[in-house]
Amino acid sequence: MDSRVRALYKIEAQPQGPAQARRIIADELSTVLSATELEDVKLMVSELVTNGIVHGGRGDEGSVILDLCVNGRIRCRVLDQGPGFAARVRDGVRGGWGLRLVEQLSDRWGMVCSPRRTEVWFERNCG
């Protein structure tokens, strides 16, 4: 993967937010990822944006930030305005079904929580 991308996007905490995030990923990465890799990344981003909207959006005025960085590998962060949560362990995997998908499809992932912000991120090597 030769292309380098660094982009920040503000996604409104609305039902169409995950679809907007998938379009962003397709626009930014369709020329540098295989079709399978692109679908995996779109799914992971969609899940993280959905979680950010559901758990961290502040009503109609809320938004989440999608931070995408590609430089030999993909690193994606989704930041929301929520206080975060204690990761639950179910069958050795933290979080809900969306985070389970991120766990399975990424090389690494994690979260950072504070009283005013939650950041969930993943990394994936490509190629």
C-alpha positions, 0 to 999 in steps of 0.5 A: 500500500503506497497511498497515505491518507490522513483525514478527519470527518465530523459525522452528525449523531443521526441515523444516517451517520454509519452510512456516511462513514461507509461512504467516506471509507469507500471514497478514501480507500477504494483505490488502495484496498482489495474489495474484501479489505474495503468491506471489512474496514467499512464494517468496522468503521460503521460499527464504531460510528454506530456505537458513538452515536448510540452511546456518545451522541448528545441528541440532535447537537451531537456528533462523532469524529472519524479520524482515518490514517493510512500509512502502511497500515490503517488506523481508524479512531472514532471519538464521541462525547460520551463518558465511555463504559467499562468493557464487559467480557463475554467469551473472552471478548470485550464489549458488544457484538460490534466490538466483537466484529472489530476484535475479529477483523482488526489486528489491534483495537482498544478504547480510551475513556474519560468523563467527557470523551470516548475514543475507540480505535482499530489498526489493520495491516493491508496487502 
